Amino acid sequence: METKIFYTAYEINALREIRRASKDKSNTDLNKLKESLAKRNINVNFEVKNGRIQSISFKKNEFEINSIKGNDRVFTDRIVKSINENKNSLEQAKKEEKKPDYNRFAELKKHREERTELLSRDMYNTKGFSK
């Protein structure tokens, strides 16, 4: 088993392309990542079991990186993590859009109505008065 520590400039460029594609906010799942990397001649293969990613590999010409080796797994896990973050940020943005705007005047009106209701209720209350 041979561990490769130093990469060539070509391999570093391929890794940067993969990383940039995964950071792109429009890539919210692995299929979209696969399509965007196919435009850059990078093949992506992944295996999903029970909703979890079992293995993922990236290949550009003779350079290949996969999630089997521990050294390469760090990189592939970062890619999967950034894809999940993109999905979460998209869901947060959708929730923000659905969130109603804060209406200060409606809230003030509601509090005034509650206060007048309490005051009018206590006006005719005879509790605590002796005969």
C-alpha angles and dihedrals in degrees: 000000000000123000116207113211103169123053128201122244090258092054092046090052091051091050090050092051091052092047093048091049091051092049091053107110092219091066102082099155139027095258091059089047089051091052094048093048091047087065087060093047094253116136117216122197122180137170122211124194124179091348093306128107110245099181139352130189136185123202131184114176105303096346115093133173124183139173096246097083116067093226093055094037091073090061096044091048090054089052092051091045093053090049089053091048090052090053092049093048090051091052090048091051091052091050090050090053093051093047111105118240118259108256109198096183094053090052092049090049091051092050092049091051091050091049094049090047091053093047094048091048093053093046094075097034112120096184112129095023116118124217 
